[in-house]
Amino acid sequence: MKRILIWALIGIFGGTALMSGKGTAADGRSLYNDKCSLCHGVRGDGKGPAGPTLSPPATDFTNPSYWQKTNDTKIADAVNNGVGAMPAFDLNPGEIKSIINYMRTFKK
């Protein structure tokens, strides 16, 4: 009976982990708000409370030129390794994909 319960719990939590790794924008919203909005702003415009004080200022994800010169790999690299004043974040690939997909909602 214990073994069945353990496997059931593994299935439930494993399934939840797989589902959260889908990389949807909805999944990325809370991660973005928690990790990124302080500098990049809740609207992605680089006008978070700390954004304008940075040198260089936080990136504006609503600017079309940002999206013309970047790709998912560059964004993931910035998240994993940091860039300029931005620190590195310890996120798994599914979480990064979710944040990137949410960031794309700012694209104009």
N, C-alpha and C positions, 0 to 999 in steps of 0.2 A: 504494500500500500504506500509506504514511504517513497519507494522508487517511482511509482506512478505519479505521485504528487510532485516530486522533484522534476520529472520530465514535463509535467503539465506547466509548472512554473517556468522552466527553461523555454518551452514553446511560447508561452505568453510574453515573457520579457524579450526573448529573441525575436519574435514577430514584431514587437513594438520597436525594437532597435532597427530592424530592417525597414519598417514603415517610415520611421523618422529619417532614414537615409535616402529618401526619394529625391530630395533636393528641390522641393517645391518652394515657390516664393512665400507661400503662407508659412512654411516651416522656418524660413529664413528671417521673417519679420521680427520675431522675438529675439533671435540671436543678433540681428543687426541693431535693434534698439538697445540691447544690453552691451554689445561690444563696440559699436561703430558710431552711434548717434551723438555721443558726447562731442565728437569732433566734426563728423560729417553731417550732422543735423538729422532730425526726424524726416525731413523732406529730401535728404540726400544732396542738399545744395551747398554743403561745406560750411554752413552757418550754425553748427552746434555751439553750445556755450564755450567750448575750448577751441573750436576751429579757427576763427579769425586771429587768435593770438599766436598760432603756430607759424614758424618760418621754415619752409613756405607754408602758406595757409592750407587747410584741409582741402582735399580734392572735392570738386563740385561734380557729382554724378549726374546732374541734370544738364550739364554742358555737352552738346552733341560731339564736340571735338574730343572729349574724353573717350567716348565709345568708338571713335574712328581710329584711335591709336592704341587701344588696349584689347586684350582678349582674356579668356578665362584663366589661362596659364599665368599671365602676368598678375592678375588679381590674386590668384591662389598663392603665388610667390610672395606678394606683398603681405598677405595675411599670415603666412607661415614664417616669414623671415623679418617682417617689419620693413619700413622704408622711411627715411627721414626721421621725423619725430614720432612716427607711428610705431608702436611696439609690435613684436611678434605675438600671435595668438596661438594657443595650443588647441586647435580644432581638428576634427577628423574630416576626411574628404567630403562626406555627405553634408556635414554642417557648412563647409565652405561653399559647396555647390548651392545649398539653400540660400546662403547670403548673397551669392552672385545673382541668383535668379530673382531675389528680392531687389537687389540693386538695379536690375534691369527695369523694374517698374518706375524708376525715376527718369528713365531715358525719354527724351523729348524729340 
